[in-house]
Amino acid sequence: MIIVHVCVFATSLALYLDFVAIFR
């Protein structure tokens, strides 16, 4: 399902940005 893929991608991106914010 495309929607599921988009949700997973959005979640990964959010976690990545959150990790970068904490790392910095």
PyMOL commands that place a pseudoatom at each C-alpha (Angstrom):
pseudoatom trace, name=CA, resn=MET, resi=1, chain=A, elem=C, hetatm=0, pos=[0.000, 0.000, 0.000]
pseudoatom trace, name=CA, resn=ILE, resi=2, chain=A, elem=C, hetatm=0, pos=[1.369, 3.411, -0.963]
pseudoatom trace, name=CA, resn=ILE, resi=3, chain=A, elem=C, hetatm=0, pos=[-0.180, 5.083, 2.093]
pseudoatom trace, name=CA, resn=VAL, resi=4, chain=A, elem=C, hetatm=0, pos=[1.618, 2.686, 4.449]
pseudoatom trace, name=CA, resn=HIS, resi=5, chain=A, elem=C, hetatm=0, pos=[4.911, 3.363, 2.675]
pseudoatom trace, name=CA, resn=VAL, resi=6, chain=A, elem=C, hetatm=0, pos=[4.389, 7.114, 3.014]
pseudoatom trace, name=CA, resn=CYS, resi=7, chain=A, elem=C, hetatm=0, pos=[3.567, 6.757, 6.730]
pseudoatom trace, name=CA, resn=VAL, resi=8, chain=A, elem=C, hetatm=0, pos=[6.691, 4.675, 7.325]
pseudoatom trace, name=CA, resn=PHE, resi=9, chain=A, elem=C, hetatm=0, pos=[8.819, 7.160, 5.372]
pseudoatom trace, name=CA, resn=ALA, resi=10, chain=A, elem=C, hetatm=0, pos=[7.348, 10.103, 7.312]
pseudoatom trace, name=CA, resn=THR, resi=11, chain=A, elem=C, hetatm=0, pos=[7.985, 8.319, 10.617]
pseudoatom trace, name=CA, resn=SER, resi=12, chain=A, elem=C, hetatm=0, pos=[11.586, 7.493, 9.657]
pseudoatom trace, name=CA, resn=LEU, resi=13, chain=A, elem=C, hetatm=0, pos=[12.172, 11.092, 8.608]
pseudoatom trace, name=CA, resn=ALA, resi=14, chain=A, elem=C, hetatm=0, pos=[10.696, 12.401, 11.865]
pseudoatom trace, name=CA, resn=LEU, resi=15, chain=A, elem=C, hetatm=0, pos=[12.837, 10.016, 13.940]
pseudoatom trace, name=CA, resn=TYR, resi=16, chain=A, elem=C, hetatm=0, pos=[15.930, 10.974, 11.917]
pseudoatom trace, name=CA, resn=LEU, resi=17, chain=A, elem=C, hetatm=0, pos=[15.329, 14.703, 12.428]
pseudoatom trace, name=CA, resn=ASP, resi=18, chain=A, elem=C, hetatm=0, pos=[14.646, 14.115, 16.134]
pseudoatom trace, name=CA, resn=PHE, resi=19, chain=A, elem=C, hetatm=0, pos=[17.884, 12.116, 16.431]
pseudoatom trace, name=CA, resn=VAL, resi=20, chain=A, elem=C, hetatm=0, pos=[19.861, 14.861, 14.672]
pseudoatom trace, name=CA, resn=ALA, resi=21, chain=A, elem=C, hetatm=0, pos=[18.338, 17.497, 16.956]
pseudoatom trace, name=CA, resn=ILE, resi=22, chain=A, elem=C, hetatm=0, pos=[19.308, 15.489, 20.059]
pseudoatom trace, name=CA, resn=PHE, resi=23, chain=A, elem=C, hetatm=0, pos=[22.757, 14.622, 18.677]
pseudoatom trace, name=CA, resn=ARG, resi=24, chain=A, elem=C, hetatm=0, pos=[23.497, 18.302, 18.073]
for i in range(1, 24): cmd.bond("trace and resi %d" % i, "trace and resi %d" % (i + 1))
show_as sticks, trace
zoom trace
